[in-house]
Amino acid sequence: MTMTNPNDDMLDGLFAQARKTTAAPSDDLTARVLADADAMQPQSTAVATPQMGLWARMLDTLGGWPAVGSLATATVVGIWVGVAPPSSVEDMTANLLGDQVSVTLFSTDLLFEEEVLFDG
């Protein structure tokens, strides 16, 4: 024997009745929801940005003024070490190459010996 609960029969009847009805929002509600959605959409603010010049783009590509300052410092130090190297660099190159090499940028001895500056 199967026992049924009268409350279950009543709930089944209510669920069957709820399945038959279709829930559609009213036109007024739909219009208000769409109006609110339109108000929340981002507005198009087309602002013309000025084009960057060549130097500004190169500066931006390198990383800005701090990077350009670092590159300039490295360049100056490289030229300085190349023109007037410290004695430890000269000693190391002498050990690697086998003999000491000395290069001068301003040699006036040759000009005066060959009398290039004088007519005569």
C-alpha positions as CSV (number, residue, x, y, z in Angstrom):
1,M,0.0,0.0,0.0
2,T,1.3,3.4,-1.0
3,M,0.7,6.3,1.2
4,T,0.3,9.7,-0.4
5,N,0.6,13.0,1.3
6,P,-2.3,15.4,0.5
7,N,0.2,18.3,0.6
8,D,2.2,16.7,-2.3
9,D,-0.9,16.5,-4.4
10,M,-1.7,20.2,-3.8
11,L,1.9,21.2,-4.7
12,D,1.8,19.1,-7.9
13,G,-1.4,21.0,-8.8
14,L,0.3,24.4,-8.1
15,F,3.4,23.5,-10.1
16,A,1.3,22.3,-13.1
17,Q,-0.6,25.6,-13.0
18,A,2.7,27.6,-12.9
19,R,4.1,25.7,-15.9
20,K,1.1,26.7,-18.0
21,T,1.6,30.5,-17.4
22,T,4.2,32.3,-19.4
23,A,6.0,35.1,-17.7
24,A,6.7,38.0,-20.1
25,P,7.8,41.4,-18.9
26,S,5.5,44.3,-19.6
27,D,6.4,46.8,-22.4
28,D,6.9,49.5,-19.9
29,L,9.4,47.5,-17.9
30,T,11.3,46.6,-21.1
31,A,11.4,50.2,-22.2
32,R,12.8,51.3,-18.8
33,V,15.4,48.6,-18.8
34,L,16.6,49.5,-22.3
35,A,16.7,53.2,-21.4
36,D,18.9,52.5,-18.4
37,A,21.1,50.3,-20.5
38,D,21.5,53.1,-23.1
39,A,22.4,55.6,-20.3
40,M,25.1,53.2,-19.0
41,Q,26.8,52.8,-22.4
42,P,30.1,54.6,-22.7
43,Q,29.9,57.8,-24.7
44,S,32.3,58.1,-27.6
45,T,34.7,61.0,-27.0
46,A,36.9,61.1,-30.0
47,V,39.7,63.4,-29.0
48,A,42.4,63.9,-31.6
49,T,45.8,63.1,-30.1
50,P,48.7,65.1,-31.6
51,Q,51.2,63.0,-33.6
52,M,54.6,62.6,-32.0
53,G,57.6,63.9,-33.9
54,L,60.6,61.8,-34.9
55,W,62.7,62.8,-31.9
56,A,59.9,62.3,-29.5
57,R,59.2,58.8,-30.9
58,M,63.0,57.9,-30.7
59,L,63.1,59.2,-27.1
60,D,60.0,57.1,-26.3
61,T,61.5,54.0,-28.0
62,L,64.8,54.3,-26.0
63,G,62.9,54.6,-22.7
64,G,62.8,58.3,-22.0
65,W,65.2,60.8,-20.6
66,P,66.7,58.5,-17.9
67,A,67.7,55.9,-20.5
68,V,69.1,58.6,-22.8
69,G,71.1,60.0,-19.9
70,S,72.5,56.6,-19.1
71,L,73.5,56.0,-22.8
72,A,75.2,59.4,-22.9
73,T,77.2,58.6,-19.7
74,A,78.2,55.2,-21.1
75,T,79.3,56.8,-24.3
76,V,81.4,59.5,-22.5
77,V,83.0,56.9,-20.2
78,G,83.8,54.6,-23.2
79,I,85.5,57.4,-25.1
80,W,87.4,58.4,-21.9
81,V,88.7,54.9,-21.3
82,G,89.5,54.6,-25.0
83,V,91.5,57.8,-25.1
84,A,93.2,57.7,-21.7
85,P,92.9,54.2,-20.3
86,P,93.8,53.5,-16.7
87,S,97.2,51.9,-16.1
88,S,95.5,48.6,-15.2
89,V,93.9,48.4,-18.7
90,E,97.3,49.1,-20.3
91,D,99.0,46.4,-18.3
92,M,96.3,43.9,-19.1
93,T,96.5,44.5,-22.8
94,A,100.3,44.4,-22.7
95,N,100.0,41.0,-21.0
96,L,97.5,39.8,-23.6
97,L,99.2,41.1,-26.7
98,G,102.7,40.5,-25.5
99,D,104.1,44.0,-25.9
100,Q,103.0,47.5,-24.9
101,V,101.2,49.6,-27.5
102,S,101.0,53.3,-27.1
103,V,98.9,55.5,-29.4
104,T,98.9,59.3,-29.2
105,L,96.3,61.5,-30.8
106,F,98.2,64.7,-31.0
107,S,101.7,64.0,-32.2
108,T,103.4,67.3,-33.1
109,D,106.9,65.8,-33.3
110,L,106.3,64.6,-36.9
111,L,105.1,68.0,-38.1
112,F,108.1,69.8,-36.8
113,E,110.6,67.1,-37.9
114,E,109.4,67.0,-41.5
115,E,108.9,70.8,-41.6
116,V,105.4,70.5,-43.0
117,L,104.3,73.8,-41.5
118,F,107.3,75.8,-42.9
119,D,108.1,76.7,-46.4
120,G,111.7,76.2,-47.0
